[in-house]
Amino acid sequence: MKFLVFGKLARHGLPLKRVLPILKASKEWHEQKIKDGTIDCLYNVIEGGGFAIQNHDSAEDAYNSLFDYPGYLLYDWEITPLVDNNQIMDKSIARVEKALELQKQAGS
């Protein structure tokens, strides 16, 4: 399953000397997760924070991975499961075609 993981920088009040090692560990974690295929892409946003498309077997797996992230406490998180666009479009098209057919039959 793919998930959109968005982290918005939280006001944490940590001293900079504590933030620096967290940032370095987070960078290493990102690089490893990209290398092992857990993260498809990763981007930062100007407002502070960023988002990733991540691959997980379940919502629990996504949660556990996020909780293992060294910078977990620096962000407020939103996690949204993603669905393949082609699957949704195919189902939507089929539903509308069926509805049109039913309308046509009712109007006859």
C-alpha positions in Angstrom: 0.0 0.0 0.0 1.1 3.5 -0.7 0.7 6.3 1.8 1.1 10.1 1.6 2.9 11.1 4.8 2.9 14.8 5.5 4.9 16.2 8.4 4.4 19.9 9.4 7.1 21.3 11.6 5.9 21.6 15.1 6.9 24.3 17.6 9.0 22.1 19.9 11.3 24.5 21.8 14.3 22.1 21.7 17.7 23.8 21.9 19.6 23.8 18.7 22.3 21.5 20.1 19.6 18.8 20.5 18.1 19.5 17.1 21.3 19.1 15.1 21.9 15.4 15.8 18.2 14.7 15.2 18.4 16.3 11.8 21.6 14.3 10.9 20.0 11.1 12.0 16.8 12.0 10.1 18.8 12.6 6.9 20.5 9.2 7.2 17.1 7.5 7.9 15.6 9.2 4.7 18.5 8.0 2.6 18.2 4.4 3.9 14.4 4.3 3.4 14.8 5.6 -0.2 17.5 3.0 -0.8 15.4 0.1 0.5 12.3 1.3 -1.4 10.1 2.3 1.6 10.1 5.9 0.3 9.3 6.6 -3.3 9.8 10.3 -3.2 10.5 12.9 -0.5 10.0 16.7 -0.7 10.2 19.6 1.7 7.7 22.5 1.6 8.6 26.2 2.1 6.3 26.6 5.2 8.4 24.0 7.1 8.1 20.3 6.9 7.6 18.0 4.0 5.9 15.0 2.5 6.8 11.5 1.2 5.1 8.8 -0.7 5.8 5.6 1.3 5.2 1.9 0.7 3.9 -0.2 3.6 2.1 -3.5 4.0 -0.5 -2.0 6.3 -1.5 1.1 8.3 0.2 -0.5 11.3 3.4 -0.9 9.3 3.2 2.8 8.3 2.7 3.9 11.9 5.6 1.8 13.1 7.9 3.1 10.5 6.9 6.7 11.2 7.4 6.1 15.0 10.9 4.9 14.3 11.8 8.1 12.4 14.4 10.0 14.4 12.6 13.3 13.9 9.2 12.0 14.8 8.7 14.5 17.7 9.6 17.5 15.6 6.5 17.3 13.4 2.8 17.0 13.5 1.8 14.2 11.2 -0.9 13.4 8.6 -1.0 9.9 7.0 -3.3 9.2 4.1 -3.6 5.9 2.3 -3.4 6.3 -1.5 -5.3 4.4 -4.3 -4.1 4.0 -7.8 -5.8 6.5 -10.1 -6.5 4.1 -12.9 -8.4 1.7 -10.6 -10.6 4.6 -9.3 -11.2 6.0 -12.8 -12.1 2.6 -14.2 -14.6 2.0 -11.4 -16.0 5.5 -11.8 -16.5 5.1 -15.5 -18.2 1.7 -15.0 -20.6 3.2 -12.4 -21.5 6.2 -14.6 -22.1 3.9 -17.6 -24.4 1.7 -15.5 -26.3 4.7 -14.2 -26.8 6.0 -17.7 -28.0 2.6 -18.8 -30.5 2.5 -15.9 -31.7 6.0 -16.7 -32.2 5.0 -20.3 -34.2 1.9 -19.3 -36.3 3.9 -16.9 -37.0 6.5 -19.6 -38.2 3.9 -22.1 
